[in-house]
Amino acid sequence: MEGNYFFDAVGTVIELRSKVEQVYATVGQRWGNQQSPDTVGARWRSAFAKHFGSSTLAYSQPIDEEGECQRWQKIVQETFAAAYSPGLFEELWTYFARPENWRVLPDAKELIERLDQAGLPVGIASNFDQRLVGIITALLPGISTDRICYSSRIGFLKPDVRFYKKIESNFADESTRKFVMIGDHFANDVESPRRAGWWSYSRYDIGTLLDRFPRQPTD
């Protein structure tokens, strides 16, 4: 199946080696926070849903790198409340930028390799920021940096349809191929790209896609 294939990042292609709440709790303790990992996790999930919830972002305002950094600052502030400090935020920001704190999901890696073997272009389309470039470059060096598309670079957050339309316009010279999105979030990665005119699949369809792209023997 010919196409320009784009994958969501977190939860589809990569995942953290440690749980978010454990990372937040461990780093927070170094800065005086005494909340349990469970409490930190609950507060983080609430803050994340508030600032990254699909209903909030369906028609988002244009964003940039500074705005995304500020969004994460608010999430960290709301997670730690009085225990928040700029140093705490900086340590967390840096932690999530390090490739060694992430790992590639095996089925996604296999599909990416098979698509590449078939001569089909592969990229990333993620609600992330410029830290993603270093992570993907280290873990999946076969993906070209110009195909690592993230919201603070594109200017909109998924599920805003303009996120996908902007990616499509960036690769207008390849418009003869259908654009295809694969991801784990229905609103962001399945429904929204379809509204933009793309094909889309859940990350849970990766097994089916692997059947469509059998690995070719090499010499």
N, C-alpha and C positions, 0 to 999 in steps of 0.2 A: 504494500500500500504506500504509494508515493506521498510525501508530505514533508513539511517543516515541523519537526517534533520539538515541543517545549515541555519541560517537566517543572512542576513545583519543586521547591527545595526541601524545607523542613517537613518531615513526616512522609515524604514521597521518595526523595533521593538520599537525604541525609537525616541523621538523628543525633541528639546529644548522647554522649557516653554516660552521663549522669542525669538524674532527674532535675528539672528546673528548680523545684522547691528545695532540693538538697543543696544545689549550688548556691542559691540565694541565702539559705540558712547558714551554710558554712562561711560564706563571705561576710554575711551580716554579723555573725558572732565576732569576727575579727574587728568589727567597727562598733561593737558594744550592743548589738541587738540580742535580746534574750528570748525572742519568740521561738516556738518549736517549729520544726520543718512543716508539720501539718498546718499550723497557723499561717506560716509564711506562704505555703502553697495555696491556701484558700484565699488569702488576700491578693496574691499575685494573679490567680485566675480571675478574680473579680475585676482587678484593674485592667488586665489584658482584654477581657471581654468588653469593658467600657470603652477602651481606646482602639481596639481592633475588631470589634463585633461587626458582622456583615451588614446588619441593618444600619449601623452608623456610617459605614464606608460605601454604601451602594452608590451614592452620588457625591463622592468626596471632593473636597477642595484640592486644587493642585498642591503638590508637596515637593519638598526638596530635602537634601541631606540634613540641613540644619533642623528642619521641621521634624524629621524622623528621630533625630537625636533628642529633641525636646519631648517628643511623644514617649520615648523610653525613659527619660528622666521622670516624667509624671508617673509612669507605671512603677518605677522604683520608689519614688516618694510615697505613693499611696500604699505600696507594699510594706514599707518600713515605718511610715509615719514619723514620730519624733526621733527615731533612731537613724533617719536618713542623714547622709552627708555627701558632699561632692566626691570625696575620696571613695566612698562605698560605690557610688554610681560608676566612677571611672574603672574601678577594679572589675565590676561586673561587665561593663562594656568591653573591656579588653579580654576578659575570659571568653566571651562568646565570639570573639573575633579569631581565636586561635584554632587552626585546623585540627590540632591534636585532641581537642575536646569534642570533636565530631567524628562520626563514622558513616560510611556509605552503606546503604541497604542493599544486600546482595542481589535481589531480584531486579531492582532498578538498574544497578550497575550492569547486570547481564543484558538487559534490554538495550541500554545505551550502547554497549559494545556491539550488539547485533545490528542495531540501526546504523552505526558507523561502518560496520563491515558491509552493509548493503548500500553504502554511499549516500545515506540520507542525513541531512543536517540535523544536529541536536543542540538544544539550548536549554537555559533555565529561565523560568518566569516566576518570580517570587516577590512576596511582600517582605522585603528585607532592605538593607542599605548597603553601602559600599564595602562593608566587611565581608559580604558574601563572595566577592571576587577572590580574595585571598583563600577563603575556605575551599571553594570549588576548584580553583587553580591547583591547589595542593592535593586534593582528594580525587579529582577527576580531570587530570591534565589534558585529556583529549578534547575537552570542550573549550572552544575558542572564547577568549575574554569578551569579544564583541557580541557573543551570544549569551552572556550572563546578564540577563535583564532583571532589574530589581526596581521596586516601586520608587525609591528616591531618585533613581536615574530616569525612569520612564515619566514620572511626574504625577502619577495617579496610583491609588491602591486598589487591588482586587477587593470586591467584585465589580468595581466601576468598569464598564465596558470600554471606556477610553484607554484603560491599561492595555487591553488587547489590541485595540485599533492602532495605538501608538507603536507597539511592537511590529504589527503588520506593515505600517508605513516605513519603519526603519529597515525593513527587508523587502521593499517594494520591487526590487529587481528579481526577487524570487517568487513573485506572486502567482506564477503559473502552478506552483505547488500549493496544495491545501495546507493550511496551518492546523496543527493538531496539539492539543493540550492534555497533559496527564497529571492528575493531582489527587490529593486525599480529601480535599474540602469541597463538598458539593456546590455550595453557592459560589465560591471563589474560582474553582478549577474545572467545574463541569458545566454548571448552568450559565455562568457569565460568558465564557468563551463561545458557547453555542449562540448566545444572543449577539455576539460579535461576528458570527458567521463562520466560526471555527468548528472543526470536529473536536470532540473531547471524550476523555475516558477517565474513570476513577482509577486511582492507583491499584485498586483491588482487581482491575482488569489486566494487570500486567502479565499474569499467567497466560491469559488468552492471547495477548499480543506476542508473547514469546513463542506461542505455537505458530503464529503467522510469520514469524521471522526466525526460522531455524538457523542455528549457527552453521556457517559454511566451513567445510574442511580447509585447512591451510597446508601449504607445502612444508 
